[in-house]
Amino acid sequence: MKRLLLPALLAATLAHAAGPNAAEGPLDALPYTPSLDVTAMDRSVDPCDDLYRYACGAWTKTNPIPADQSRWSVYAKMANENQRYLWGVLNKLGQPGAERTAAQAKLGDYFAACMDESAVQAAGLKGLQPTLDRIAALKDKKALPALLAELQLAAGNDRLFFGFSAGQDFADATRQIAFASAGGLGLPDRDYYLKRDDKTLKIRTAYEAHVARIFELLGDTPEAAKAGARSVLATETVLAKASLSKVDKRDPYKTFHVVDARGLKALMPGFDWASYQAALGTAPWHARYNVTEPTFFKALGARLNTMSLADLKTYLRWQLASSLSPALDNGFVQANFDFYGQTLHGTPQLKPRWKRCVQLVDVQLGEALGQEFIARNFTPDLKAAAVQMTDEIEVAMGRSIDSLAWMSAETKARAHAKLKAIVNKVGYPERWRDYSAFAVQPGDFLGNVMRGNAFEAKRRLAKIGQPLDRGEWGMTPQTVNAYYDAQMNDINFPAGVLQAPLYDAALDEAPNYGNTGGTIGHELTHGFDDEGRQFDAQGNLKNWWTKKDGKEFEKRAACVADQYATYTVVDDIKINSKLTLGEDLADLGGLVLAWEAWKVHMTGKTLENRDGLTPEQRFFVGFAQWDCADARPEALRVQAKVDPHSPARWRINGVVVNMPEFEKAFACKPGAKLVKPAGQHCKVW
């Protein structure tokens, strides 16, 4: 259960890949931008009314959203520059005759096969046809479980009805058990199938047309393709109705339902789970399963019983082809982009092919690529500075716990135990992942993608019943992001997020603590937000709060939820503050901790004004500039439905409005938009 600093929508996705972009080329080194960029500011704006525009007003004017993006930000721009740098690295590794280690050869061969667009075009559906033929050959539903396992391994996601993998047991985080999770949808959220407002209906109609287009690319007649699309939408609507909402999925108690083999079979009595697991390569039966959404699996079982064999094959063909469309010829890539990129997110233009290929290497050989990034861009001094800042912010959290008048001594002791148990992971893993079992074949792009999907799925499945590896990372070192894992009880800061303009060793400490310090505090606070607080020091789902303290926490969290519920995302759509509460609490708690740590760090040191800003103002401007951003209206509408993060403006203004330190730093007067009356500030930690 990971909590990210940034929305998954900002992460590179395969759906938006391909197309020319001559303006960008590979980089030999990462470019430098200061962590406090005065050229990004709009000083005509009163920071007491809108700190976000004051700090970022000029940034959005000089950094328009690129045509191949649905949204743009400091983080996205950094990620793009990282990709251009890694493009240069992979180009060299993919050259014929280059001197390479075995790992470097795997990286280079994978990238070169991906970049050979003419070969991909010439191959067409040849590489996928054997799998499509196996779907066509399905004669009986009894053979579905084994076939479904094969398709899920090839597709590498939960689009084919459901997901099945390993996860930490919520009741005992040292155990890794089998997880069966709801899936099966081609749209981002169940609401797209259930709501009937004009915008949702328009997207659903476009989605049905997109499904039909994929069937035509597979060789169906237009009439058969339209019928197939109607069949797919009918099945997915049934699954959507049985799925939990995004808000409900944030409640771990609603996604923790342990059954044994008999209980699993009872949920879907017509499905041969033993054959399915055998085809996945796992033990036929495990002693313990977490079924995240039992109602979903009951509905799925009923749907499978009533579906005709033809409808079942239609659904399987669609989900397989859709999942692998970015790795097929340009017809599939274009169709995939036209709906998921343009219609859904408003992105005008396909990404260039090199981005797609760098992204795929990052997804499927990420830690091998990470070693190349670390060797060139992450020094021991940089790691030491990040570790020191993390330690200081954890000390600040300890002081915060001690100072809470509303929390009992009993709960404080357990909070300290959890804080002490948190593991800080900075830069890169201590032990690199072994990719030797992943067979990369030169010139076989689709085959490499499918083998990469299967390699990762089997790597995860092999964890079931095995001791927990607490050293494992959930992000690659080059990723521009960070996360907290409630069950591992660790905070993770990849090297990619510890570069300028986020962490800048060339500048003073104030913007660094406001920016990177706020990030560290954000991830730390996730361990104590409305969701993370439900897990104890060992990562077990366990209530370690007294009843009174739990109610006091909820009262303070409600202050934040009520505040953010008044903010507009786009059009007349307000923030779903029940969905964003964890991230909103982390944003606020993180900056409060960073401020306290910075003040202690600077004790006895000389504080100097720079660029017409006091050190305190530089702290807050540095904080605000971590999320200078813009997004297309279509992307904001999707964000409002599925993203647990508030829009950029509110992640800044919504935080500082609760900090008297901000009011003092800018000498704000009563009545200013970011000034609350005394006693009305929201504060939890």
C-alpha positions in Angstrom: 0.0 0.0 0.0 2.1 2.9 -1.3 1.3 6.6 -0.9 3.0 8.7 -3.6 4.1 12.3 -3.6 2.8 12.8 -7.1 -0.3 11.4 -9.0 0.2 8.3 -11.1 -1.3 10.3 -14.0 2.0 12.2 -14.1 4.0 9.0 -14.5 5.0 8.1 -18.0 2.4 5.9 -19.6 2.7 3.7 -22.6 -0.7 4.9 -24.0 0.7 8.2 -25.1 3.8 7.0 -27.0 5.0 7.5 -30.5 5.2 10.3 -33.1 8.0 12.7 -34.1 9.3 15.6 -32.0 12.4 17.2 -33.5 12.7 19.8 -30.9 14.2 17.4 -28.3 17.4 15.4 -28.6 19.4 13.2 -26.2 21.3 14.9 -23.4 24.9 14.2 -22.3 24.2 15.6 -18.8 21.3 16.7 -16.7 20.5 20.4 -17.1 20.6 22.8 -14.1 17.7 24.9 -12.9 18.0 26.5 -9.4 15.7 25.2 -6.7 14.4 28.8 -6.2 14.0 30.2 -9.7 13.2 34.0 -9.5 12.4 34.0 -13.2 9.4 31.7 -12.5 7.9 34.2 -10.1 5.2 36.8 -10.7 5.9 39.5 -8.1 2.9 41.6 -9.2 0.8 39.1 -7.3 0.3 39.5 -3.5 1.6 36.3 -1.9 -0.9 36.7 0.9 -3.7 36.3 -1.6 -2.2 33.6 -3.8 1.3 32.2 -3.0 1.0 29.8 -5.9 0.7 32.5 -8.5 3.3 34.6 -6.8 5.8 31.8 -6.9 4.8 30.1 -10.2 2.9 32.8 -12.3 5.8 33.3 -14.8 6.7 29.6 -14.8 3.4 28.6 -16.4 3.8 31.3 -19.0 7.3 30.3 -20.1 6.6 26.5 -19.7 3.4 25.8 -21.8 2.1 22.3 -21.7 3.9 20.4 -24.5 1.8 19.0 -27.3 2.5 15.4 -26.2 1.5 16.0 -22.6 -1.9 16.3 -20.8 -0.3 18.1 -17.9 3.0 19.7 -17.2 4.9 20.6 -14.0 8.4 21.0 -12.5 8.4 17.3 -11.8 7.2 16.3 -15.3 9.8 18.6 -16.9 12.5 17.0 -14.7 11.3 13.5 -15.7 11.4 14.6 -19.3 15.0 15.8 -19.0 15.9 12.5 -17.2 14.4 10.6 -20.2 16.4 12.7 -22.6 19.6 11.9 -20.6 18.8 8.2 -20.5 18.0 8.3 -24.2 21.6 9.3 -24.7 22.8 6.5 -22.5 20.7 3.9 -24.2 21.6 5.1 -27.7 25.2 4.4 -26.9 24.4 1.0 -25.4 22.3 0.0 -28.4 25.0 0.7 -31.0 26.4 -2.3 -32.8 29.8 -3.2 -31.6 29.6 -1.2 -28.4 31.6 -2.5 -25.5 29.0 -3.6 -23.0 28.5 -5.7 -19.9 25.8 -8.4 -20.0 23.4 -6.1 -18.3 24.2 -3.2 -20.6 23.8 -5.4 -23.6 20.3 -6.3 -22.4 19.4 -2.6 -22.0 20.9 -1.7 -25.4 19.3 -4.6 -27.3 15.8 -3.9 -25.7 16.0 -0.2 -26.6 17.3 -0.8 -30.1 14.5 -3.3 -30.8 11.9 -0.8 -29.5 13.3 2.0 -31.7 13.2 -0.1 -34.9 9.8 1.2 -36.0 10.1 -0.2 -39.5 10.5 -3.7 -38.1 7.6 -3.3 -35.8 5.4 -2.1 -38.7 6.5 -5.1 -40.9 5.8 -7.6 -38.1 2.2 -6.3 -37.7 0.2 -8.9 -35.6 2.6 -11.7 -36.3 4.0 -11.8 -32.8 0.5 -11.6 -31.2 -1.2 -14.0 -33.5 -0.3 -17.2 -31.6 -1.9 -15.8 -28.5 -5.0 -14.7 -30.4 -5.2 -18.1 -32.0 -5.3 -19.7 -28.5 -8.2 -17.5 -27.6 -10.0 -18.5 -30.8 -9.4 -22.1 -30.0 -11.1 -22.0 -26.6 -13.8 -24.7 -26.9 -15.1 -24.8 -23.3 -15.2 -22.5 -20.3 -13.4 -25.2 -18.3 -10.3 -24.3 -20.2 -10.6 -20.6 -19.4 -8.5 -20.5 -16.1 -5.4 -21.8 -17.8 -5.8 -19.5 -20.8 -6.6 -16.5 -18.6 -3.3 -17.1 -16.6 -1.4 -17.1 -19.9 -3.0 -13.9 -21.1 -2.5 -12.1 -17.8 1.2 -13.0 -17.8 1.5 -11.6 -21.4 -0.5 -8.4 -20.7 1.1 -7.7 -17.3 -1.9 -5.9 -15.7 -5.3 -6.5 -14.2 -7.2 -5.7 -17.3 -8.2 -9.3 -17.9 -11.0 -9.6 -15.3 -8.8 -9.4 -12.2 -5.3 -9.2 -10.7 -3.5 -12.0 -8.9 -0.2 -11.5 -7.2 1.7 -11.4 -3.9 1.1 -8.9 -1.1 2.0 -8.4 2.5 -0.6 -9.8 4.8 -2.5 -6.9 6.5 -2.6 -8.9 9.7 1.1 -9.9 9.7 3.3 -7.8 7.4 6.1 -10.3 7.7 4.1 -12.7 5.6 3.6 -12.6 1.9 0.3 -14.1 0.7 -1.7 -14.3 -2.4 -3.9 -11.3 -3.3 -6.8 -11.5 -5.7 -7.9 -8.0 -6.7 -10.7 -6.5 -8.7 -9.9 -5.4 -12.3 -11.3 -5.9 -15.8 -12.1 -2.3 -16.7 -10.8 -0.4 -19.7 -11.9 3.0 -18.3 -10.0 4.6 -15.4 -12.8 4.3 -12.8 -16.2 2.6 -12.3 -18.0 6.0 -12.4 -17.4 6.2 -16.2 -19.7 3.3 -16.6 -22.3 4.3 -14.1 -22.8 8.1 -14.3 -25.1 9.6 -16.9 -24.1 13.3 -17.1 -23.3 14.6 -20.5 -19.5 14.6 -20.3 -19.5 11.0 -19.0 -21.9 9.8 -21.6 -19.7 11.4 -24.3 -16.6 9.6 -23.1 -18.5 6.3 -22.8 -19.7 6.7 -26.4 -16.2 7.5 -27.5 -14.9 4.5 -25.6 -17.3 2.1 -27.3 -16.2 3.4 -30.7 -12.6 2.9 -29.6 -13.2 -0.7 -28.7 -14.8 -1.2 -32.1 -11.8 0.3 -33.8 -9.4 -2.1 -32.1 -11.6 -5.0 -33.2 -11.4 -3.7 -36.8 -7.6 -3.6 -36.5 -7.7 -7.2 -35.4 -9.5 -8.0 -38.7 -13.2 -7.9 -37.7 -15.8 -6.4 -40.1 -17.3 -3.1 -39.0 -20.5 -4.7 -38.0 -18.8 -7.4 -36.0 -16.6 -4.8 -34.4 -19.5 -2.7 -33.2 -21.3 -5.8 -31.8 -18.1 -6.8 -30.0 -17.8 -3.4 -28.5 -21.3 -3.5 -27.2 -20.5 -6.9 -25.6 -17.4 -5.6 -24.0 -19.1 -2.6 -22.6 -21.9 -4.8 -21.2 -19.4 -7.0 -19.3 -17.3 -4.1 -18.0 -20.4 -2.3 -16.8 -21.4 -5.4 -14.7 -17.9 -5.5 -13.2 -17.9 -1.7 -12.6 -21.2 -2.0 -10.6 -19.6 -4.6 -8.3 -16.4 -2.6 -7.8 -15.5 -0.4 -4.8 -15.3 3.4 -5.3 -11.9 5.1 -5.2 -12.8 6.4 -1.7 -13.7 3.0 -0.4 -10.5 1.5 -1.7 -8.6 3.9 0.6 -10.1 2.1 3.6 -7.8 -0.9 4.2 -10.5 -2.7 6.2 -12.7 -2.7 3.1 -10.0 -4.4 1.1 -8.9 -7.0 3.6 -10.9 -10.2 3.4 -8.9 -13.4 4.1 -10.1 -16.7 2.8 -8.6 -20.2 2.4 -8.7 -22.2 -0.7 -12.2 -23.4 0.0 -13.4 -19.8 0.6 -11.8 -18.7 -2.7 -13.5 -21.4 -4.6 -16.8 -20.5 -3.0 -16.7 -17.0 -4.4 -16.4 -18.3 -8.0 -17.5 -21.9 -7.8 -17.4 -22.4 -11.6 -13.8 -21.3 -11.9 -11.0 -23.8 -11.5 -8.5 -21.9 -9.3 -6.1 -24.8 -9.1 -5.7 -24.9 -12.9 -5.4 -21.1 -13.0 -2.6 -21.1 -10.4 -0.8 -24.0 -11.9 -0.7 -22.1 -15.3 0.7 -19.1 -13.5 3.5 -21.3 -12.1 2.5 -21.0 -8.5 1.4 -23.7 -6.0 -2.0 -25.1 -6.9 -3.4 -24.0 -3.6 -2.2 -21.5 -0.9 -3.3 -21.5 2.7 -4.2 -17.8 2.8 -5.6 -15.4 0.2 -6.7 -11.8 0.5 -9.6 -11.2 -1.7 -9.7 -7.4 -1.9 -13.3 -7.2 -3.1 -15.4 -10.3 -2.5 -18.5 -8.7 -4.0 -16.6 -8.2 -7.2 -15.5 -11.8 -7.5 -19.1 -13.0 -6.8 -20.3 -10.8 -9.6 -17.5 -11.9 -11.9 -18.3 -15.6 -11.2 -22.0 -15.0 -12.1 -21.0 -13.1 -15.3 -18.7 -15.9 -16.4 -21.5 -18.4 -15.9 -23.9 -16.4 -18.1 -21.6 -15.2 -20.8 -21.6 -17.1 -24.1 -18.3 -18.5 -25.2 -18.3 -16.0 -28.1 -18.7 -13.0 -25.7 -16.0 -14.4 -23.5 -13.6 -14.7 -26.4 -14.5 -11.2 -27.5 -13.7 -9.7 -24.1 -10.4 -11.6 -23.9 -9.3 -10.4 -27.4 -10.2 -6.8 -26.6 -8.3 -6.7 -23.3 -5.2 -8.4 -24.7 -5.0 -6.2 -27.7 -5.7 -3.0 -25.8 -3.1 -3.9 -23.1 -0.4 -4.5 -25.8 -1.5 -1.8 -28.3 1.5 0.5 -27.5 3.8 -2.4 -28.5 2.1 -3.1 -31.8 2.1 -1.4 -35.2 1.3 2.3 -35.7 -2.4 1.6 -36.3 -2.8 0.2 -32.8 -0.6 2.9 -31.2 -2.6 5.7 -32.9 -5.9 4.2 -31.9 -4.7 3.8 -28.3 -3.5 7.4 -28.2 -6.6 8.8 -29.9 -8.8 7.6 -27.1 -6.6 7.4 -23.9 -4.4 10.3 -24.8 -6.6 12.7 -26.8 -10.2 12.0 -25.9 -9.7 11.2 -22.2 -6.8 13.5 -21.3 -6.9 16.2 -24.0 -3.4 15.5 -25.2 -3.0 16.9 -28.8 0.0 15.0 -30.0 1.6 11.6 -29.7 4.8 11.3 -27.8 8.0 10.7 -29.9 9.0 7.0 -30.1 12.2 7.5 -28.1 10.2 8.5 -25.1 8.1 5.4 -25.4 11.2 3.3 -25.6 13.0 4.9 -22.6 9.8 4.5 -20.6 9.5 0.8 -21.4 13.1 0.2 -20.5 12.4 2.0 -17.2 9.4 -0.2 -16.6 10.9 -3.5 -17.5 14.6 -3.2 -16.8 14.4 -0.2 -14.4 17.1 -1.2 -11.8 19.6 -2.1 -14.5 19.0 1.3 -16.1 19.1 2.8 -12.6 22.7 1.6 -12.1 23.7 3.6 -15.2 21.9 6.7 -13.8 23.4 6.4 -10.3 26.9 5.9 -11.5 26.8 9.3 -13.3 24.5 11.5 -11.1 24.4 10.5 -7.5 27.4 11.2 -5.3 27.9 10.0 -1.7 27.8 13.7 -0.5 24.4 14.1 -2.1 23.1 11.0 -0.3 24.6 12.1 3.0 22.9 15.5 2.8 19.5 13.8 2.0 19.9 11.4 4.9 20.8 14.2 7.3 17.7 16.2 6.3 15.5 13.1 6.7 16.9 12.4 10.2 16.3 16.1 11.2 12.7 15.9 10.0 12.1 12.7 11.9 13.4 14.4 15.0 10.9 17.2 14.3 8.1 14.7 14.1 9.2 13.3 17.5 8.9 16.7 19.0 5.6 17.2 17.3 4.2 14.0 18.9 5.4 15.1 22.3 3.7 18.5 22.0 0.2 17.2 21.1 -2.1 18.3 23.9 -4.9 16.2 22.4 -3.0 12.9 22.4 -2.7 10.6 25.4 0.6 9.3 26.7 -0.4 5.8 25.7 -0.9 6.6 22.0 2.1 8.9 22.0 4.3 6.0 23.0 3.0 3.9 20.2 3.4 6.8 17.7 7.1 7.1 18.8 7.5 3.3 18.3 6.2 3.6 14.8 8.4 6.6 14.0 11.5 4.9 15.4 10.7 1.8 13.2 10.5 3.7 9.9 13.2 2.8 7.5 14.7 5.5 5.3 15.7 4.5 1.8 17.6 7.1 -0.1 18.9 7.1 -3.6 18.9 3.5 -4.7 18.5 -0.1 -3.3 21.4 -1.8 -1.5 20.9 -4.9 -3.6 20.1 -4.6 -7.3 17.4 -6.7 -9.0 18.6 -9.7 -11.0 17.3 -9.7 -14.6 19.2 -12.7 -15.8 15.9 -14.7 -16.2 14.5 -12.0 -18.5 15.4 -13.1 -22.1 15.8 -10.0 -24.3 16.1 -10.9 -28.0 17.5 -8.4 -30.5 14.9 -7.3 -33.0 11.9 -8.8 -31.2 10.2 -5.8 -29.7 6.7 -7.2 -28.9 8.3 -10.5 -27.7 10.5 -8.5 -25.3 7.5 -6.6 -23.9 5.5 -9.8 -23.4 8.5 -11.6 -21.8 9.2 -8.6 -19.7 5.5 -8.6 -18.4 5.7 -12.3 -17.6 9.1 -11.9 -15.9 7.8 -9.2 -13.6 4.5 -11.1 -12.9 6.4 -14.3 -12.1 8.9 -12.4 -9.9 6.0 -11.1 -7.8 4.1 -14.4 -7.7 7.3 -16.2 -6.5 7.1 -14.1 -3.3 3.9 -15.9 -2.1 4.8 -17.8 1.0 8.4 -16.5 1.1 10.1 -14.3 3.7 9.6 -10.6 3.2 12.4 -8.7 1.5 12.4 -5.3 3.4 15.2 -4.0 1.1 13.0 -4.0 -2.0 12.1 -0.8 -3.7 8.9 0.1 -5.5 10.4 2.8 -7.7 13.5 2.9 -9.9 16.4 5.2 -8.9 15.9 7.5 -11.8 12.2 8.2 -11.0 11.3 11.8 -10.2 8.9 10.9 -7.3 8.9 9.6 -3.7 6.6 7.3 -1.7 5.7 5.9 1.7 4.8 2.2 2.1 2.5 1.6 5.1 3.2 -2.1 5.3 6.9 -1.9 4.8 6.8 1.2 7.1 9.5 2.9 5.0 10.0 6.2 3.1 11.7 6.1 -0.2 13.5 8.9 -2.1 14.9 7.9 -5.4 18.0 9.7 -6.7 15.9 11.2 -9.5 14.0 13.3 -7.0 17.2 14.5 -5.3 18.4 16.6 -8.2 18.0 20.3 -8.9 15.6 22.1 -9.1 14.2 20.0 -6.3 17.3 19.5 -4.2 20.0 22.1 -5.0 23.3 21.8 -3.3 24.4 25.1 -4.9 21.7 27.2 -3.1 21.0 28.2 0.5 19.2 25.8 2.8 15.8 27.7 3.0 14.4 26.6 -0.4 15.9 23.2 0.0 14.0 22.6 3.2 10.9 24.1 1.8 11.1 21.9 -1.3 12.9 18.6 -0.5 12.3 19.0 3.2 8.6 19.3 2.5 8.8 16.2 0.4 10.5 14.2 3.1 7.9 15.5 5.6 5.1 14.6 3.3 6.2 11.0 3.0 6.8 10.7 6.7 3.4 12.2 7.5 1.8 9.5 5.3 2.7 7.1 8.1 0.3 9.1 10.3 -2.4 10.2 7.8 -6.0 9.0 7.9 -5.0 5.7 6.1 -1.4 5.2 7.3 -2.2 5.7 10.9 -4.2 2.5 10.8 -1.0 0.4 10.5 1.4 -0.1 13.4 5.2 0.0 13.7 5.5 -3.4 12.1 3.2 -2.6 9.2 0.2 -4.6 10.5 -3.3 -3.3 10.1 -4.0 -2.7 13.8 -5.7 0.0 15.8 -3.0 1.3 18.1 -5.0 4.4 19.1 -7.2 4.9 22.2 -10.8 5.5 21.2 -10.6 9.1 22.5 -7.4 9.9 20.6 -8.8 8.4 17.4 -11.8 10.7 17.6 -9.5 13.7 18.2 -7.5 12.8 15.1 -10.7 12.5 13.0 -11.9 15.9 14.2 -8.6 17.6 13.1 -8.6 15.7 9.8 -12.1 16.8 9.2 -11.0 20.4 9.4 -8.7 19.7 6.4 -11.3 17.7 4.5 -13.9 20.5 4.9 -11.4 23.1 3.7 -10.4 21.3 0.5 -14.0 20.4 -0.3 -14.6 24.1 -1.1 -11.9 24.2 -3.8 -12.7 23.8 -7.5 -10.8 21.4 -9.7 -12.2 22.5 -13.1 -15.6 23.7 -14.3 -18.0 23.3 -11.4 -16.3 20.2 -10.1 -15.1 20.4 -6.5 -12.3 18.4 -4.9 -13.4 15.0 -3.6 -11.8 15.7 -0.2 -12.5 12.2 1.0 -10.4 10.9 -1.8 -7.6 13.5 -1.4 -7.5 13.6 2.4 -4.4 11.5 2.9 -2.4 13.6 0.4 -3.8 16.9 1.8 -2.8 15.8 5.4 0.7 14.8 4.1 1.2 18.2 2.3 0.3 20.1 5.4 2.1 18.0 8.0 5.1 17.7 5.7 5.7 21.4 5.4 5.1 22.0 9.2 7.8 19.4 9.9 10.2 20.8 7.3 9.8 24.3 8.8 10.6 23.1 12.3 13.6 21.1 11.1 14.9 24.1 9.1 14.7 26.4 12.1 16.7 24.0 14.2 19.2 23.3 11.4 19.9 27.0 11.1 20.4 27.6 14.8 23.5 29.7 15.3 23.9 30.3 11.5 23.6 33.6 9.7 20.4 34.0 7.7 20.8 36.3 4.7 18.3 37.9 2.4 18.7 36.9 -1.3 16.9 38.0 -4.5 14.8 40.5 -2.5 13.4 37.7 -0.3 14.0 37.0 3.4 15.1 33.4 4.3 11.6 32.7 5.6 10.1 33.9 2.3 12.6 31.8 0.4 11.5 28.8 2.4 7.9 29.3 1.3 8.7 30.2 -2.3 10.9 27.2 -2.5 8.0 25.1 -1.3 5.6 26.6 -3.8 7.9 26.1 -6.7 8.1 22.3 -6.3 4.6 22.1 -7.9 4.5 24.8 -10.5 2.2 23.1 -12.9 -0.6 23.3 -15.5 -3.1 20.8 -16.9 -5.6 20.5 -19.7 -9.3 20.6 -18.7 -9.8 17.0 -19.8 -7.0 15.8 -17.6 -8.4 17.8 -14.6 -11.7 16.1 -15.1 -10.1 12.7 -14.9 -8.0 13.8 -12.0 -11.1 14.8 -10.1 -12.5 11.3 -10.4 -9.4 9.1 -9.8 -6.5 11.1 -8.4 -6.0 11.2 -4.6 -4.0 14.4 -5.0 -5.5 17.9 -5.1 -4.6 20.2 -8.0 -1.3 22.1 -7.8 -2.7 25.4 -6.8 -4.4 24.0 -3.8 -1.5 21.8 -2.7 0.3 25.1 -2.1 -2.3 27.6 -1.0 -4.3 25.0 0.9 -1.2 24.3 3.0 0.1 27.8 3.8 -3.3 29.2 4.7 -3.0 27.0 7.8 0.5 28.2 8.8 0.8 31.4 10.9 4.5 31.2 10.0 3.6 32.0 6.4 1.5 35.0 7.5 4.4 36.4 9.5 7.0 35.7 6.8 5.1 37.9 4.3 3.6 40.3 6.9 0.1 39.4 5.7 -2.8 41.5 7.0 -6.1 40.2 8.3 -8.6 39.8 5.4 -6.0 38.6 3.0 -7.2 35.4 1.1 -4.5 33.2 2.7 -5.0 34.5 6.2 -7.3 32.6 8.6 -8.6 34.1 11.8 -6.7 33.0 14.9 -7.8 29.6 16.2 -9.2 28.5 12.8 -6.0 27.0 11.4 -6.2 23.2 10.6 -3.4 21.3 12.2 -3.0 17.6 13.0 0.7 16.9 13.5 
